[in-house]
Structures are given as C-alpha cells and as structure tokens.
Amino acid sequence: MDTERQSPRYAKIDLWEPAEILEGMIEGQFSAVAAVRAARPAIEKASLAIERRLRGRGRLVYVGAGTSGRLAAQDGAELMPTFGWPQDRLLLLIAGGTSALLQAVEGAEDEETQAVELLRHHQIGPGDAMIALAASGTTPFTLASLREAKRSGALTIGVANNRDAPLLREADHAIFLDTGPEPIAGSTRMKAGTAQRIALLLLSSLVMILMGRVYDGLMVDVQASNKKLVRRSEKILSRLSGRSGDEIHEALERAGGSVKLAFLLLQGYEREEADQALHRAEGHLRRAMSLIAEGHPKGAGPIERGHALTGPDYSKV
C-alpha cells in the first residue's frame, strides 16, 4: 500500500535541519490538497447522490477507525451548529466508541462483528447515506460497516488513499485521494489525514448547500446555541434585511431562532405563510421567496425590501 511504504524523498528526514524538516512536511500538505483537487469529480458525484438520498428523513452516517474515525466524527459534529443539521439525522460510528475519540483503542479497528451489530442496532436502511473513511481502504471495522450498509440498501461513499482498495471497489461512490507515501512512513495522520479532512469538508459542505442550508454565502440554518451564534444570527439578518436592533431581535424571537423564518417575517409576511413556503420549498430560502412572490403580485402584498424578492426566478434553483 502506498500509504505504508517508505518514500526515498524523506528517507533521511531525521538528519535534516529543523527548517528543512518543516519545509518537507509543508510540501506534503500541498500534495494532499492536490490529491483532493484531482478527486473533485468524484466528490461532486458523491455529494449529489447524498443530497438526493437525504431529501426524505434519512440519516447521514460517518464511519471510521483511528485517525480516520476522529476526522469523520469531527466533520459530522460540526454540521449541527454550522448548518442546523438535525441531531437525530446524524450518526457518528467510530471503532472503539466515544473513548476512541481521545485515545487509541487497541484492536478496535479489527472488530467486524461490532461494526455489523452497531449498524443493525441503529437500523441503517435505504433512506440513509454512509461516508466510510479509511486511509488504507482495508480497515476491517470500516469495511464491514460499508458492506452491512450496502446490504441494508443504504447509499455508501468510500474514501481511501490507496488505489483500488476494497473500500473503494465496494462503495457506491469511491473517492480516491492519491497522497502516496508519508514523510514518516505509515503515519497517515499527515498527508492522508489532511486530504481526508479537506475531502470531508468539501463533501459535507456541498451537500448542505444543495439542501438549501446556505443563502448568499451565509449560514442561514445556523443554530444559535450560544451567545456568539446568537450574534451571528443577528448579523446575518442585518445583512440580508438591512434592519437592525430591536426589529431583528423581535423577529428572531417570533421565529423561534430560525434565521430563514425571521427574514421572511421581516419582509412583512405572516408566520403561517412563511412556514408553509419554507416547507413547500424543502427549506430553500430562495425557493420559498419565489413561492411567496407568486402569491403576492406587485402592489398586492408586503413591500419588497432590499434584494429579497427581486432578481431572477429562483423557483428551479
């Protein structure tokens, strides 16, 4: 496996000067970015497939072991505060359980039986989409999880750093990150880990954008779970609506903290109408705005403010 073999380029790295060691490792990080860029078409196809699968009430499932498991858990955990992804539609499965997030759990990655039992316990099925991550592409826990998910009818995405690895061959969508050997042989927390982190970031962010959880480059589904995020919600509304102060605070309260709903309320629409439009638009704010505009011919509805209801027809976005 390329991720395990020694690189002639770094064979004497322990004899280099500190500045040279750092430069060599930075060079490796750039090659990780290049590997992700080369995988862009595969990442795009996988994202589109996940978005289609999650249009219902399916779950997004992350699976991994060791470094890959921790990277997967990190990406998944950030979806709720950033994009408002529901906790009950997210499943993070790491070999060895939650304790493996903080320390290595010896032998956990070989537990194929545990993987199958976990998936059956959580009733993984046709509505779900799984992202299975392993630098080697052969990790027993991860591979068994992917196979069980496929057997259950779930969509499977395999992410690995070795060409033609079983995880890639057996997944519905394969994302191969060609990072090659590491500066420290076998330490896939380095180039392979960076490439995995970037690939997951791109994959999940594109899925969230496709699902309408971003508008005008802003996190309009942000969950205001702390003071910082409350301020961010208020700033987003201020930028979108041109309002400030008490108006924004009141709209957020009426909307139960929903930035999208608060924005529509600030346009002068009733709560019920705004709720229905967002529901019909499957949460896409642009689509909801077009639906409301169709029901309010010019001069017959609330005054249009800013750029909210102007511009092209977004009904098909």
N, C-alpha and C positions, 0 to 999 in steps of 0.2 A: 504494500500500500504506500502511495506517495506520501501520505501524512506521517508515516513511520520511518521512512528511510532517511539516512544522513545526507545532508547537502554538502557537496565539495566546497561550495561558496562559503559555508560557515564552519568548516571542519576545525579551524584553529581559532575560533572566536574567543576562547578563554585566554589566548595570548595577545589579543588585540588591546590597544589603548581604550580606556573607557569611552572616549568620544567616538572612536571607530565602532565599538560595540553598539552604542546608541544609534549611530547612523545606519548600521546594518539592520537593526531591528525596525527602524523607521522605514527603511527601504521595503522590508517585508510587509509593513502595514499598507504601503501604497500598492503592492502587488495584490493584497487582499481586496482593496477597492476595485482594482482592475478585474479581478475574478468575478465580483458581483456585477460589474457593468456587462461583462460577457454573458452573464446569465439573465440579463434583463428580459428577453423574450419569454423565458420560462417563468420568471416571476410574474410577468404580466398575465400570462395564461392561467397560472395558478390563482392569482387574485380574482380574476373574472369568474373562475369556477367556484371559488369560495363564496363570493358575493351572491351568485345565483343560488347556491345551496342554503345560504343563511337568510334568504328572503322570508322564509317561514319563521318558525320558532326554534330552529336548530341551534346547536351549540358550537362554539369554536374550541377545539381541543388541542392543547400543546402537549407533546410527549418528548422526553429526552432523559439522558443519564449523565451524571458528572457535569463537566463544563457545559455541554450542550443542553442538559436539563436546566441548569441555572440560567442560561441565556434565554431559553424558551420561557421559563417562568417569569423572568424579568419583563420580557416583551408583553406577555399576556397580562401581567399585573398592572401594566400602565394603561391598558385600554379603557378601564373604567373611569379613572379621573380625567383622562385626556379626551375621550370620545363618548363618555357616558354609556359604554357598553355594559349591558346588564350582567350582574354578578352570576345570576342563575343560568346565563348562556355562555359561561366561560368555565373551562375545566383545565387545570394545570396538573399534569401527571409526571412526576419525576421519580426515577428509580431510587428506592430507599426512603421515600416520603419526605415530609417537610424538613426533617433533620438534615437531609442531604443538601439543603439549600445553604447550610452554613459550614458543613464539613463533609469530607468524603466518607461514604458508607461502603465499606469493603464488600465486594461480591454482589452488590445490589444490581449492577448493570447486567448480571447474568441470570436474573430472576425472570425467566419466561413465563412460568406459571403465575407469578404475582401479576404480571402485566395482563394476562388474559382474564384473571379474576377481577382486576380493577375495572377493566372495560365492561365486563358483564355486570359488575356491581352498579356501575354508572349508566347502564343500559344504552350504550352507544348504538346509534341506529342511522337509518337513511337520511335523516334531516341534519346530521352533524357533519362537520368538516374537521379533519385532523391534520395538524402540522407535526410531522415526526422528524426529529433532528438528531443527527449523529455524524461526527466528522468522519469516522471510519466507514459508515454506511453498513456496518455489520453488527452493531451492539445488540445482543440478544433481547434485552428488555424492550428496546425501541422497535426492533424488527417484529417481535411477537405482537406488540401493540398495533402496529400498522396492519399486520396480517389479520388480526382479530377485527379491527375496524373495517377492513375490506369485506370480510366475511359477513359483517353485520350490515353492509350496504352504505357505510359512511364514505364520504369523499376523502381521499388520502393524498397528502402532499409530502414527498420525501425530500429532505435537504441533507446533502452529504458532500464531502470533499475528496472522495475517491471515485474515479470514473468507473461506471458500470457496477457499482456496489449494489448488493441485494436491495437495499432501501430505495435506491433509485429505480431499479428494474421493476420492482413490485408496486410502486406507488402509482396512483392515477396520474399525478403530475410530478415530474422529477426536476429538482433544482440542483444542478451540479456546480459546485464552487471550486474551481481549479486553482487551489492555492499552493499545491506542491509541498515539498518538504519544508520543515520549520527551521528557523535559526538554531533552536535547540531541538534536536531530533525527537519527534513524538510528542512535543508539548503543543497540543492543538488548542491550548488557550491563547496562542499567539496569532499567527496569520489565519488559521482556520476559524478560530473564535471570532476574530474581527469580521471576517467575511460572513459568518453566520449571523452575527449581531446586525450587520447592515442589511442583509437579505431579509431578516425577520422584520426589521423596522420598515423597509420598503413594502414588503408584502402586506403587513397588517395595516399600515397607513393607507395604502391604496384601497384596500377593502373598505376601510372606514369612510374614505372619500366617496367611493362608489355607492355606499349605503346612505349618503346624504348627511354625514356627521361633520362635514366641513362646509362652510359657506364663505365666500370671499377670502379664503385663506385663513379663516378664523375657526376656533374650536367651539362651534355653536351648540354642541352637546356636552360641554364641559360640566362636570358635577361640582357644584360649589360646596365642597365638603370641609373647607377651612377658610380662614379669612383671606388668604392670598387668592384663592379661587373665586371667592365672592367678589373681590375687587376686579379680577379678570373678567368675570361675567358682566360687571357694570361697565368696564371699559369696552368690551365687545359691543354691548348695546349702544353705548355712546357713539362709537364709530359708525355703527350701522344706521342709527336713527337720527343722529345729530342732537339728541336730547341729553340731559344731564340731571344730576341731583335727585330730588325727591321723585320726579316722574319715573326715572329708571328704577329706583328702589321700590316704588309702589307697584310698578308693572311686574317686577321680579317676584314680589310677594304674591300678587294675584295669580301669577303663572306657576306658583309652587317652585320657583327657582329655575324653570325652563327658559333658557335664553331665546329659543325659537318662538315659543308661545308669547313671551314677553314682548318680543319685537313686533309680532302681529298685533298685540294689544295696543302697543304704542302707535300703530297705524290707524287706530280707531275702531278696530273690529271687535265684535263680541267674542267672549271666551268660547262659547259653544261653536260658533262659526269657525274660529281659528283652530280649535281642537279637531273638528271634523275635516278641515282642509289638510291639516298635517297627517291625520290618519289616512285619508284617501291618497295622499302623496307619499305614503310609506316613510314619513319623516323627512323628506327632501324639502327644504325651505323654499327653494326656487319653484318647485312644482306646486307647492301649497300656495305661493303668492300668485301664480298663474291661474290656479283654480279659483281663488278668491276674486281675482281681477275679472274673470269671465262672468262672475255673478254680480259684478258691480260695474256696469257700463259707465263710461266717463260722465261725470256730473251727477251720477245717481248714488254714489257710495261715499265712503270716507275720503277725505282729501289725501291725495298721494303726496308723500313726503320723501325728499331726497331722491335716491335712485331705486327705491324699494320695488316699485311696480312698473318701472319704465324699462326700456331696452328690448332685447329680442324675446321671442316666445320661448319660455323655458319648459313648456309642458312636456317636451320629449327628452329633457336632459336626464 
